[in-house]
Amino acid sequence: MLARGYSGSRGSLDGWSTDNRLRADFNTGDLAHTLILGAEYHRFRNDLWTGAGGAAPLNPFSGYTAQTGHTVTYSDDNNRRYYQTGLYLQDEMVWNRWHVDVSARYDRIVSQQVSDTQGTSNRRSDDHISGRASLLYALDNGLSPYLSYSQAITPAMLPGADGKPLKPTTAEQVEAGLKFQPPGSSDLYSIAIYDLTQKDVATRDPNIATATYIPAGKVHSQGVELEAHHQITPQLSTIASYTWNRLRFQDTKDGTDNNTPQLTPDQMASFWARYQFPAGISVGAGVRYIGKQWADDANTARLPSVTLMDAMMRADLGVWSPTLKGAYVQVNANNIGDREYISGCYGTGNCYWGAERSVIATVGYDF
């Protein structure tokens, strides 16, 4: 027998962000500085109504009997809000072939979870100081080895089982890599290896139908990234990338230590080609590969890999008329083969289909 159920949701969201900077360029002896002082503010609100229910189980061997008349009752009304204020100071320094970048940042994050259904309001505030430092050496032959260390914080903005917002996720990353830009060329090739640890990571609770989350401890990630930008001719350019990523839970409370988190493909790759025609017309096409991923944090079932194709076409109107300089029309088509696939799961009983073929037309203006 196959268990069945239904669910529905409707909601609205709005956000507002601003980032303002002061920049100063100066020298101290032979050392060139670019000093940046910045302040940013983000406000986000998400109103969500959800509902779910059960239906009679289905016997796949005795035929299908339609069940109609089910109406989703939106019984949960939740408002999620978060406010983030950040102050940062960054100094980019250059001395001969050495490039040094150091920065410090302060964040204050306020998260609020309001349930109109239950008449509750939960709020938490977090203060966080983080830093970043990187070192790069540029050689004459176009090779540039580098090393970097960075810290970050990400607002969780997710409710726990008690309705209270979870702690923000903090992260530390060490990265080393090599970039290569052939002299006199716009081509760029890079390879990077990284080690990333995230703390206070939240994951969806598979035992609760509504969107409830639980803390999952740490997630340790190690990986390799390859990327190549190649200008084959003045008209034809390509971008290729590949990522291998190994993720594991650590210090968990539910017995998932050393398991791989759900919704995290082990490999990803892409290739994109773009051709510029005369008269401001350009076309592009590419392929995306998404590797295998686990359907649940317990790693009991795995989703297969999938390959998707995309395409685009753009017309720069300024080439046709000087008065339209900066204006353009662009059409993007994703999953042009209309491939049917499962893109992810929140447990083995809660999976969803990937996005079907979509075609989006955009009219825009570049200032």
N, C-alpha and C positions, 0 to 999 in steps of 0.2 A: 504494500500500500504506500502511496505517496501522500505525504502530508501537504495540505494546501492552506493558504491564508491570503489575506489581502491587506494592503496598507495604502495610505495616501498622505500627502502633505501639501500645504500651500503656504506661501510666505512672502516676505519682502525684505530687502536689505538696502542699506544706504551707507555710504562711507565718505569721508572727507580727509584729505591729507595735504600737508604743506611741508616744504623743506627749503629753508633759507640759509644762504652761506655768505660768509665774508672771506675773501681771498687776498693774500698778500704774497708777492714774489720779491725775494731779496737774496742777497749773498752775505755770507759770513766768511771772509777770506776766499778760499777756492771752493767752498761748499755752497751750492745753489739750493735755495729753499722755496717750496710752495706750501705756504701755511694756510690751512682752511679751518675756520671756526663756523660751526653750523648748529642749527636748532630745527627740530622737526616735530610735527604733531600729527597724530592719526586718531580718527574717531570712526567707529564702526558699530552699526546696529543691525541686528537680524531678528525679525519677528517671524516665528514659525508655529504653525498649527499642524499637528500630526494626529493620525488615528490609524488603528489597525484592528483586525478581527480574524476569526478562523472560518474555515469552510470545511465541508465534508471531505474526508480523504478520498483519493482517486486510486482505483485499481486499474493499472495499465493493461491488464490482460482481459478485462471484461467490457471494454469499450468506454467511450466517453459520454457522460451525461452532463449537459450544460446546467449550470446553476446561475440564475439571474436574480435580480432584485436586491443585491447587496449594495448598501449605501455606506460610504465611509463617514463615520461620525468623528469630527475633529474634537477630541476630548482633551487634548493637551495644548495649551497656549503658552509658549515660552518666548521670552525676549532675552537675547544675548547682546551685551554691549561691552565694548572695551575702549579704553582711552590710553594712548601711549604718548609720552613726552620724552624726547631724547635730545641730549646735548653732546656734541662731539668736537674733538680737536685733532687735527691730522697734520703731519709734517712730512712732505715728500722731499727727500734730499738726493742730490746728484753730485758725485765727486768723481771726475774722470769717467771710468767705466762702471763705477759702483752706483747702484740705485737702492736707496733705503727708504722705507715707508713705515712710520710708526703712528699709532693713533690710540686715543682713549675715548671712552663713551660712557655716559650715564643715562639710564633709562628708568622711568617710573611708569608702571603699568597698573591700570585699574580695570578689573574685570567684574562684571555684574551679571547675575543670572536671576531673571524675574519670571515667576510662574503666576500668571493671572488665574490659572485654573485652581492652584492650591493656595493662592494668596500669599506667596512667600517671595522674599527678595534677599539674595545672598551676594555679598560683595567682598572682594579681596584686593589688596594693594601690594605691589612688589617693587622693590628698588634693586637695581642691578648695575654694577660697574664692569665693563669689559674692555679688552684691549686687542690690538692687532699689530703685528710687526712682520715685515718681509724684507728680504735681501736678494738682489739680482745683480749679476755681473754680465755686461754686454761685451762680447768678443767681436773682433773685426770681421770674422767670417760669418757673422749672423747668428751664431749660437749664443744663447743666454740662459745659463743655469740659474735656478732660483730656489729659495726656501722661505716658507711662511708659517706663521702661527697665528691663529685667530680664535676669538671667543664670541659667543652670540647668545641672545635670548629671544625666544619666540612665544608670544602670548598663546596660552592654551585655548581660552575662550570656549571651553567645553565643560558640560555639567557632569558631575559624578552621580553616584546612585542616591546621595543625600541631597542633590540639587545644588550643591555648592560648586563654584568654579574650581577647576583643578589648578595646580601650580603651573607656572610657565615652564617651558622646556629650555634648558640651557645646553650649550654645546661647546666643545673644544676640538680644534682641528689642527693637525700638522700636515703640511703638504710640501712635497719636493718635486721639481720638474725641470724640463728643458724645453725652451722655445727656439725655433729656428726660422729666421726670415732671410732668404738669400739676398745678398746685397743688390740693390737696384730693382728689387722685385716687391710686389704687393702680396706675394704668397706668404702664408704663415702656417707652420706646423708645430704641434706641441704634444708633449707627453707629460702626464702628472700621476704621481702616486700619492695617496692620502690615507690618513688614519683619523677617524672622526668618532667621538664619543658624545652621545646625547643622554642627558639625565632628565628624570621626571617626564618620560615619554608617556603619552596617553594613547590608549587603544580602545576600539569599540567593544562594548560588552556584548558578546554573542548570545547571552542568556536573557536579554531584555529587548523587547521589540522596538521600543522607542529609542531615540538617539541618546544613549547613556554611555559614559566612558569610564574606564578604570585606569589607574596608574600602572604602568608596566615596567617600572624600574629604568634600567639603562639599555641603550642600543649601541653596540659597537660596530662600526662600519670601516672596512678596508677595501680600497679599490684602485683601479687604474683607469685613466681617461686618455683617449687619443683623439686628436682633432686635426684636420687638414683643410685649409682654405687655399684653393688653387685657381689662378686666373690663366686658363688655358690659352685663350685668345682675347683680344680686346672686347669681344662680344660674349664669350662663353666662360662662365665661372662655375666652380663646384665647391661644395662643402661636404665633408665626410666626417663622421664621428663614431666612436665606439666606447662603451663603458662596461667594465666588469666590476661588480659590487658584491661584497660578502658582508652580510649583516647578521648579527647574532644578539639575542637578548642576554642581559646580564643582571644579576641581583634581583630577579623577579620574585613575586610572592605566590605565583600560581603554577610553579613547576615547569615553566617554559624556558628555563636557562639553556643557552646554546641553540635554541630554535631560531628560525628566521621569521621576522615579522611578516604578516600578511601584507598584500598590496606592494611588495617590493621585488620587482623583477631582478633576476640574477645578472642579466645582460641586456643592454640596449644598444642599438646601432641605427644610424640613419645616413642617407645619401641624398643630396639635393643638387640639381643642376639648373642653371638659369642662363637664358640666351636673350641678348639685347638686340632687337631688330631696329632698323631705321624708323624714323617717325615716332620715336618715343614708346614703341611697343616692346614689352618684354614678356617672356613666358618662362615658366619653371615647372619642374616635375621632380618628384622624389619618392623615396620608399623609407618606411620606418619599421624597425624590428623590435618587438617587445618580448623579452625572454620569459621563461617559465616563472611562475610565482605561486606561493602557497595560498590556499583558500582560507586558512585559519592559523592562529598563532601556535596551535598545538601541532601543526605540520602533519595532519592526517590525510589531506588531499591536495593535489597540485593542479594548477591550471596550465594548459598548454601554451606554447609561444604563439605569436601571431605576427604576420607581416602585412602592413597597410600601405596604400599608395595615395599620394596627394598631388595636387597640381594648382597652378595659379596663372593668371594673366593680368597684366597691368598696362595702363595707357597713361602716360604723362601728358596732360593736356597743354602744358606750356610750350611743347614742341610745335603744336599746331597753331597756337595763338599766343603772342607775348603777353596779352592781357590775362591769360589763364596760368601764368607761371606759378608753379607750386601746387596747382590743382591736379588731381589724379583720380582715375577710376580703377578699382582692382576687384577681381573675382577670385575667390579661393574655394577650392573643392577638396574636401577631406574624405578619406576612405572612398575613393572614386569607384572601387570595385564593389562597394556595398557589402563588404565582408561581414558575416555574422560571427560574433565571437563573444566570449565572456571576458569582460575587462577586469573584474575583481570580485572579491567576496568578503563579507564580514562574518566568517564562519561558514561551515559547509551547508547550512540551511538558508543562507541569505546572500545570494549572488545577483549580479545585474549584468545586462548586456552592454557591450561597447557601443559607442555612438555610431549610428548608421551613416550612410552617405549624406553629406551636407554641402550646399553651395551657398556661399555668402558673398554678396556684392557690397562694396564699400566706396563711397565718394568722400574724398578727404582733401586736406590742404596742408602742405608742409611750409611752415614759416621759415 
